[in-house]
């Protein structure tokens, strides 16, 4: 948790546009650091540190129902999804879905370009599951959403001075995308945290008519 906290504090100071998101994330880290996590703790942290609209929404929800619906793959509202994911972080869902994650069948939330000298990785791209945070290797030439291999992957935006280690990887076939975190460009990056700071990239992708494969915890 210390590594996550330090990175979130750094990103909050460096990127003012991500300050609100990081403030809420830091509040959630305090709850997650002392398991077991209770839904009421998540609600209180959200009301204290998050946007007023989100705090009001989660206060009115049935957390048990939200967690049950999300964990079994049923359609949920953004507030239900947020509450369920915050409450169940680090817990592998019992029900397995039919997605590509080898652990729980979930769908990827982000892509990672690991350091080339990491053992057993050899510089291959990794995907992180948006459901259980499991990492697995995935070909960089194959779309993580539809599986297209012929010219599907393309970089729409990235390598900017502001966010040099983040980019949008999109598929020209299914029009879906995810954020790619390049650890070779920033060895201090923490993918789970840095992806939350990619707000300008997410907005750009939406303007291009793209849909994120799996929104992050904050719904972006």
Secondary structure, 3 states (H helix, E strand, C coil): CHHHHHHHHHHHHHCHHHHHHHHHHHHHHHHHCCCCCCHHHHHHHHHHHCCHHHHHHHHCCCHHHHHHHHHCCCCCCHHHHHHHHHHCCCCCCCCCCCCCCCCCCCCEEEEEECCCCCCCCCCCEEEEECCCCCEEECCCCCCCCCCCCCCCEEEEEECCCCCCCEEEEEECCCCEEEEEEECCCCCCCCHHHHHHHCHHHHHHHHHCCCEECCCCCCCC
